Amino acid sequence: MEKRYLIHVANHNLRLIMCLQPGAGTPRELRARASAWLGVVATPDYRLIGLIVVVIDDQIALLAFSLQIDPFV
C-alpha cells in the first residue's frame, strides 16, 4: 500500500516540475524539446567511465560517473 502512495506522490511531483518548465507542460512536450547522449568507456583496469548529457533549448545538464568492477567475482 505504501508503494502505491509513493508512486502517486512521485507522479504529482513530476507533474509540478513539468508545469514549471516554460513550454513543457507534459513529458511528451519535454521529450520533443530535449536531446540526450550517453557515452561509456571501459578501461583496462576493469573500470567504466560514463557521461550523460541532456540539452533542453539553451540549458545543458551533465552527469559523469565511474564504476569499478571487481574482477574476482
C-alpha positions, 0 to 999 in steps of 0.5 A: 500500500505504501508503494502505491502512495509513493508512486502517486506522490512521485507522479504529482511531483513530476507533474509540478516540475513539468508545469514549471518548465516554460513550454513543457507542460507534459513529458511528451512536450519535454521529450520533443524539446530535449536531446540526450547522449550517453557515452561509456568507456571501459578501461583496462583496469576493469573500470567504466567511465560514463557521461550523460548529457541532456540539452533542453533549448539553451540549458545543458545538464551533465552527469559523469560517473565511474564504476569499478568492477571487481574482477574476482567475482 
